[in-house]
Structures are given as structure tokens and as C-alpha cells.
Amino acid sequence: MFFELRQYLVRPGKKDEWVRMMEDEIIPFQQSQGMVIVGSFTGEEDESTYIWIRRFDSEQEREEQYAKVYDSEHWKNNIGPRIPDLIDRGAMNIQRIEPTKLSPLR
């Protein structure tokens, strides 16, 4: 098992709109396709910070989930085209992380 830590740079003045889109559309859609989202966060003092964490049991599962979500017509036509107005995709920081043996997320 591993996690994917995704940190985004939200465009100025777009934090509320981005969080609404994540919580009302992106997270529910990805969960409906089998993605496991374990957390969603905003910066306490930095309006431009948005972080979320997804969990995968294996690389094969990650590849299958990516295909189900990002290759879908719904993503390509309804969700994906709106994202660049809200976050700077070029500034995305995505890290694969593994829990330590004492981590409660194991």
C-alpha cells in the first residue's frame, strides 16, 4: 500500500471555488470510480495551498484507477477543462509516500 500526496497552488481568489469543486464534484466522482481519498486540506494561513491524499493498494490498482477517472468522458468533458482556471497545474507537487510501521494510516 502507498499514498499519493498531492499539493496544488490555488489561483488567487479561487480557494472557495476550488474547494467547492473538489468536495462537490471531483472527490465524489473519483470515489464513485473506486478511488480512496483519505484527506483533503487547505492551508491555514496560505490561501493558495490545497493538499489531498489518496491511497492505493498497489501500482496496478493506481494505474487502473487513473484510467477509470482520467480517461472517462465525464472527466475529459466536464471536470478537466475547468481545472486550469482554479489551480496552477504547472505548480502541482505529487509525491508517493509510504506509511511507517507505527503510522495510524497503515
N, C-alpha and C positions, 0 to 999 in steps of 0.2 A: 504494500500500500504506500502511496505517496500523495502529497498535496500539491496544489498549484496555487501559489501566492501571486495575485495579480494586482498591481498598483497602477492606477491611472491618474493622469493630470487632467482635471476637470477645467474646462474653459471658464474664463471669468464670468461671473453672474449666472452660471448654468448648474450650480450644485443641486438646487432643489429639483430642477427639471431632470437632471441625470439620475438622482436617487429615485424619483418617482418612476422613471422609465425602467430602472433596474428592478424595483420592487413590484411594479405593476405588470411588466412585460417580460423583461429578459430573464430574471430568476424563475418566474413561474413557467415560462416556455422551456427553459433548459431543464428544469426539474421534470416537466412532463415528458421529456425525451430521455430521462434516466440519469441526468447529472445530479451529483450530490454536492450541494452547496452547504458549507459548514459555517460560513460567516460573511457578513457584509458590514463595512465600516466606513466612516468619514473621518477626516482629520478634525480633531477637537479645536485646534486653533488655526489650521490651514484649510481654507475653503476649497482649495484646488486638489486636495487629496481624497481619493476614493480607493479602498482596498477590499478585495473579496477573496475568499479561499474556497477551492473546490477539492474534492477527494476522489481519487481513482484507486481501484484495487490492483490495476496492472497497466502496463503500456498499451496492451491490446485493447483494454476497456477504454482508455483515454482516446485512442485512435477511432474506435467505433463511436464513442460519444461525440467527438469532434465532427465526424462525418454526418451523424444524425442531425446535429444542430446547425453547423455552418454550411452544409451542402443543401439544406432544406430550402424550399421555395419561400417559406414564411420568413426565414432569416434573410435570404437574399433580397426579397422584395419589400418587406415591411419593417424589419428591425435594422439590419445592417446599414442601409443608406442614411439613416438618421443619426447614427453614432458620431460621425466626424464633426457634426455641429455642436456636440456636447463635450467630447473629450479629444485630447490631442493623441491620436493613435501612434504618432512617432515617438512619443514620450512614455509609452507603456513599458512597464518593468514586470516581466513574468519570470518567476523562479519556481523550480520544482524543489520541494522540501520534504524531508522525511522526519517523522517524529522520533524523538529519542525514546529509550526504553521506559522512562518514567513519565512520559508525556500523557496527559489525560485524553488526548486525541487518538491514541493507538486503537 
